[in-house]
Amino acid sequence: MIPNNISIRQLQAFVEVASCGSFTRAAEGLHLTQSTLTAQIQQLETQAGLKLLDRTTRRVLLTDEGQRFLPVAERLLSDFSTAMADLQSRAELKQGHVNLAGSPSIVTRFLPSALARFRTQHPTISVHIRDDSAGSLEQRVLNNEVDFAIAGNHSDQPDLEYQPLLRDRYGLVVPHQHPLAQSSSLDWLSIPGDQLILLSQENGIRAQLERFSESGQLPITLGTPPIEANNPAGLAALIAQNLGISVLPALAADTHSFAQLRFIPLEHPKLEREICIITRRGRALSPAAAAMLDCVHEHLASMTLPEGVQGT
């Protein structure tokens, strides 16, 4: 049976005595009384079931078993020291890695500035960013592929926690030459339904619009749009070519792809998407991930939000 009560202190005592060849000098080097050092060596030998040291009147010598065990003990102490130094470095944010994910609009519009702040404060920590659809982002958090995600609440998973970060108002996106482009706000019922193109159903924005429709909050019928796109950038290209108009949250319509288009807030009712910090329930963030999340909150507090976007 492998002994399970051998301690780091006992290994340190054994290695120090072997190095010094003397209990007296080893006790001085470890700042222990000689009786305490002797007790630790005896406990180690009892656990091992073997004598590791021979004590003579002049010197302490290693037995054959002690000579075989010495490099093992030295390696164990070295590995332990390295592991502890690594943990301390991570705790002090000298090293580490952060995996995070976000919806395309979050990754494009929001995360770069927050990441710049983080890299200034913690240049030795590496960061990996993914963008994906809302449902896939939730699954990545559930699978522990990412430390946290920033996205809408797609399916209200019981094993996830959703901390509200932003409220993102829906509006109509049109080309600048469209007859509605000069409106400061619009009613939903004023949307020309025959011109409406949408994101495809696997997208979180479309899924939320469908939920609004099913719950009776949406005063228009989505129907089957003549054209669908699977991401906002593709939708923007279609609108720019005068192939239709669309309904999007303000943050999604504030990316570079929509720079030449017009976003008009929709009211009666005022519908919003809630952007959340999504984490795995019961799982603590690493120090590096927690520091990255702090930078996200700091950046949010300092930035000028687009029209239709509010902090929570």
HUPE-V481103 format. One record per backbone hydrogen bond with DSSP energy under -0.5 kcal/mol. CO is the residue of the C=O (numbers start at 1). NH is the residue of the N-H. If there is no record, write none. Layout:
co:nh
CO:NH
CO:NH
This chain:
co:nh
7:11
8:12
9:13
10:14
11:15
12:16
13:17
14:18
15:19
16:20
17:21
17:22
21:60
22:26
23:27
24:28
25:29
26:30
27:31
27:32
28:31
33:37
34:38
35:39
36:40
37:41
38:42
39:43
40:44
41:45
42:46
43:47
44:48
45:49
45:50
50:52
52:63
53:55
54:56
54:61
59:56
59:61
61:54
63:67
64:68
65:69
66:70
67:71
68:72
69:73
70:74
71:75
72:76
73:77
74:78
75:79
76:80
77:81
78:82
79:83
80:84
81:85
82:86
83:87
84:88
85:89
86:90
87:91
88:92
89:94
89:95
90:93
96:126
98:100
98:128
99:147
99:148
100:130
101:150
102:132
103:107
104:108
105:109
106:110
106:111
107:112
110:114
111:115
112:116
113:117
114:118
115:119
116:120
117:121
118:122
122:125
124:126
126:98
128:100
130:102
133:137
134:138
135:139
136:140
137:141
138:142
139:143
140:145
140:146
141:144
148:101
149:151
149:278
150:103
151:276
152:154
157:160
159:281
161:163
161:279
162:164
163:277
165:312
166:275
167:169
167:310
168:273
169:250
170:266
171:248
172:174
172:264
173:246
174:262
175:178
178:181
180:183
184:265
186:267
187:190
188:191
191:193
192:195
193:196
195:245
196:226
198:229
200:203
203:207
204:208
205:209
206:210
207:211
208:212
209:213
210:214
211:215
212:217
212:218
213:216
217:219
220:222
223:225
227:198
229:200
231:235
232:236
233:237
234:238
235:239
236:240
237:241
238:243
239:242
245:197
246:173
248:171
249:253
251:254
252:255
255:258
256:259
258:261
260:176
262:174
262:264
264:172
265:186
267:188
269:271
271:170
273:168
273:275
274:153
275:165
275:166
276:151
276:278
277:163
277:279
278:149
279:161
280:283
282:284
286:290
287:291
288:292
289:293
290:294
291:295
292:296
293:297
294:298
295:299
296:300
297:301
298:302
299:303
303:305
306:309
308:169
310:167
